[in-house]
Amino acid sequence: MGLILKILSACVVFYGAYAFSRTLPGHLWAYVIPSAALLILVAIFLKERLGYRRIAKSYFGASIGVLIGFVIAAFLSSVLKAIIPDGWMYLSLVVYVILGYLGYSVGMEKGGLYGVEDTSRQVGDTQNAPCNIKILDTSVIIDGRIPDICDAGFIEGVLLVPQFILNELQHIADASDPLKRARGRRGLDVLKRLKKHPHVEVEITDRDFPRIKQVDSKLIALAKELGATILTNDYNLNKVAQIQGVNVLNINQLADAVKPIVLPGESIKVSITKEGREKGQGVAYLEDGTMVV
């Protein structure tokens, strides 16, 4: 369904550009404007192959927004032609660009919102199907264990990355501190790895809450709106979200839950890494990092 919407959106944009070029005098426009539209579509395709996918219905909503913008621009262009017979064409081009961009922006945002809601009901066909969207925060992306957990099959479905989280991650990757910069770049590499994972689908949403300043509060508001689960390593976010009735998955809690249980008196084989303080003592570590003397 997502591929069909993207192909349909691309056809709508290309045909709209071609139809607009036919209304302009001269044959040059018939080649320039469709070619520009084709280059934009190719750039979006390459961005998806190399970067991150947006929700399919975002593109469809953007296409509808562009067409509505073109219709309004066509009406204004006819008015400009009557008022300014000589220079109306150049002003008309500016009007088309401005209204087309506004239609694109509004359509992308609204289509993306509805796309998320529809994605949450792809599994099953009942209205009460459980939501399978998990919203990633910055801490869990930088942590780097998410791809391995997905490989094990513990996490599947849609992994939603809000644009404000992506911006925060980019800001960390551009930091002057080498440690922060390395963590930010590792987070970006983790997202690229997740994008290629066969069991999950990484989606980017432009949904934002301008009146809310704190990123954690934005995550909680988005999770409430979509009925989604927050995936995090942040202890404070975990507690605050649970108080507000939002489902949370904490990777650290999962790691604690799967630690091997060693009973007193049980014999296990370990590799001694260094000497202990007392004579005859040695220090070793279990697979989960627990120190054994």
N, C-alpha and C positions, 0 to 999 in steps of 0.2 A: 504493500500500500504506500509506503514512504517513497519508493522509487517511482511509482506512477505519479504521485503528486509532484515530485521534483521535475520529471519529464514534462508534465502538463504545465508547470510554472515556467519552465524554460521556453516552451513553445509560445505561451501567452506573451512573455516579455519580448521574444524575438519578433513575433507577428505585430505586436503593438509598435515596436520601433520601426518596422517596415511600413506599416500603415501610416505612421506619422511622417515618415520620409516622403511618402507619395503626396502629401499635402503641401510640401514645400516646392517652390519653383526651382527648376534646374534638375539635371539628372545626377549631379554629384551627391546630393543628399541621399539618394536611394542606395548608394554604396557605403557612404560614410557612417550613417546612423545605424543601420543593421550590423555593420562590421564592428562598431563600438559595442553594441549590445552583445554580439557574439564573444568579443574579448572579455567582457564582464562575466558572462556565463562560464567561460573557460577558466577565468581566475577563481570563481567560486568553486568550480570542480577541483582545481588544483589545491585550493585551500582545504577542501574536505579530505583529499587524499593525503596531504602532508600535515594537516592540523587537526581541527576538531569539527565534528558535525553539529549542525543545528537541527532542531526538530523539523521534520519534513513539512508540516503544515505552516511553519514560519515562512517558507518560500512561497507557498500558495497564497497565504495572506498578504505577503509583500507584493506579489503579482497583481492581486485584486486592488491593492492600494495604489499601485502605479497606474493601473487602468483608470481608476476613479480620478486620480490626479490629472491624467491626460484629458479626460472628458471635461473637467473644470477648466483646464488650460485651453482647450479648443474653444470653449465659449468666450473666455477672456481674450483669446487671440482674434476672434472675429470682431470684438469690440475695439481692440487696438488697431485693427486694419481699417476700421471706419474712422477712427480718430486720427491716426498717424499713417497715412497711405504710404509714405516713403520708407520709414524705418521700422515698420511694424514687425518685419520678419525677425530682426535681431532681438527685439523685446519679447517676441513670442517664444523664441528659443530659451530665453532666461526664465520666462514663466513656466515653460514645460519642465525645465530642469528643477526649479524650486518646488513646484507642486508634485512632480514625479518623485523627488526625494522625500518630501513630506509623506506622500502616500506609501512609499516604501518603508519608511521608519515606523509609521503607525501600523501598517499591515504586518510587518515583521514581529512587532511586539504582541499585537492581538492574536495573530496566528500562532505564535510560539506558545502563548498561554493556553489556547485551546488545544494545541498539539500535545502539551504535557498532560492535560486532563484526559485526552483520548488515549495516549500511550499507557496510562495507568490501568486501562481496561482492555488491553490487547489480549491478555491471557484469559481465556474464557469469554463467554458471550453474555454473562448475566450482569445485571446492574450492580449487584452487591459483590462483584469480584474484588479480591483484596488488592490494594495498591502495591505495585512492585517497584516503585521509584525510590531510589536512595540518593539523598543529597550529600555530596562530599564537601567537607570543610577543608581549610588549608592544612590543618595539622595532620589529618589522615592521608592527604595527598603527599606531603613531604615525608611522612613516615616510611613510605615505600613498600609496605607489606601487602597492600591491597591486591596487586596482580597475583602474588603467590596464593592468597586466600581465594581469589577467583579461580585459579588453576585447580585448587582442591575442591571446588564446587560449593563452598559455603556461601558465596555471594553470586547472584545472577540477576538478570533483568536490566533495568535502565539505571545508569549512574548519572545523575544530573549534576552538572557543574554550573552554578550561577556565574554570570559575567563579573559580578563584584568579587567573587572568590578568585576568578582567573586574573583580575586586575591586581588583587593583593599578592597573588603568587608571582606575577610579573614584576611587581614592585620589589619583592624579596630577591628575585633573580637579578635585578639591576642594582642591588645595594652595594655600597662601597666596602662593607665588611666581607672579607673572603668567605667566612663561614656561612653567613646568611646567603651570599650569592650562590655558594655550592648547594645549599639546601633548596633554594628556589629553583635552580636548574634541575636538580634531581626530581623535584615535583613535576616540572614540565615533562621530563623524560618518562615519569610514571604515567602521566596522562596519555602520552603517545603510545606507550605500551598497552594501556587499557583499551585504547581506541581499536587496536588490532586484535583484541581478545575475542574469541568466538562465542563466549558465554554471556558477555555483557555488552551493552551499547552505551557509549558515552554521548551525552547530549549537552549542548550549551544553551542556556536560556538567558534572555535579556531582561527577564522580570526583575524589577528592582522596587525598592521602597524608599523613595527620596527623603521622606520625613523621618525615617529611622536612620540614625547615624552609626550605631554599633553593628559590626558585621554579624556577630552572634545573634543579635536580635532580628536581623534581616533573615538569617537562616531559619530561625524559629517561625517567623511570620510566613515564609515561603512554604515551610513544611506543613503548617496549619492549613494554608490555602489549598495545597495539593493533596493533603492527607498522606504525605510522604514520610519516610524515615530518614533521620540524620545519621550519617556515618562519620564518627569523630574519634579523636584521642584526647580531646580537651575535657578534663574532669569537671570544670565549672560549667561548661556548655552542656555537658551530660546531665548534671543535676538540675540546672535551670530549665532545660527542655522537658525533662520528666515532670517537673513541678507543673508546667503548663500543659501537660497532657500530650506531648509529642514523643513518638517512639524514637529511641536512640539505640544505635549499635556502636559499642565501644570496642575497638580492636584490642586494647590492653586487657579488657575483661575476657575477651575470647582467648587471648594468650594464657591468662591465668587459669581459665577453665580447662584447657587441654594440656596442662602440665602433667607429666607422669607422676603417679602417686607411689612413693617409696615407703614401705612399712618398716618400723623398727625391727632389726634383726634380719632383714632381707639381704641376700647376697647379690651384688651387682658387680659388673666389670667396668672399671674406669681407668683412664690413663693419668698417671701422676705427672703433673706439670712442674712442680717445684717442691722443695723441702719444707716441712713445717717448722714451727718454733721449737718444739720439743724433739728429743731424740726418738727416732723410729716413726715420726709423723711425716705424712706427705699430703699435699694439697692437690685435689682433682676437681673437675667440674662435670655436672650432669649435662645432658643435651639442652636443657632449658636454661643453663647458666648458673644453676644452684651450686654453690661451693661445698665440697665435701672434704673433711679433714680426717 
